[in-house]
Amino acid sequence: MLAEKHGIDARVVLTDKFPNAQAAERARAEGAQYLERSVDALQVPADLRGMRTLFNALHHFRPDEARAVLEDAQARGVPFAAFETVRRTPPAILSMLLVPLLVLLFTPMVKPLTPLRLLLTYVVPVAPLIIFWDGLVSALRTHQPDELRRMTEALAREGYTWEVGEAKAPGKAAITYVLGRPTR
């Protein structure tokens, strides 16, 4: 797809610590490769080379683990990019209070709409509570840009550069990013 649209010869290889066969099929249908073996971001196999990316995943790692993920990419001299839309700010945390209501409102639009989904959303409303809890914990665990800067500054060495920042578009939430790249 990148080659067709932009003339870029790149391959997308998706990995997961807990691979999902259905997700693998969808990825292949879109032209991406999905490895159906477990890949732990803390112990990336040597045969996986190339740029590493994490989308809304860095907050799943404790600070020491996040630093280890960054450090390994740098040590192996591969480009790295992580993007987080989740934020640890009072408005973001307070917005999680709306999640149960949104789950109740939007569940009828989720396909497939199964009897079990209806039961766990409306009769025994554990789904709204679990999704709320997941969002709240994610917001509380998200690494702030200044924390990420301290992590990358501690890793600073010649031959590799780090950039931490926030991308903002008018009317949109900011996205925190960490970019690393070899300079030679």
Secondary structure, 3 states (H helix, E strand, C coil): CHHHHHCCCCCCEEEECCCCHHHHHHHHHCCCEEEEEECCCCCCCCCCCCCEEEECCHHHCCHHHHHHHHHHHHHHCCCEEEEECCCCCHHHHHHHHHHHHHHHHHHHHCCCCCHHHHHHHHHCCHHHHHHHHHHHHHHHHCCCHHHHHHHHHHHCECCEEEEEEEECCCCCCCEEEEEEEECC
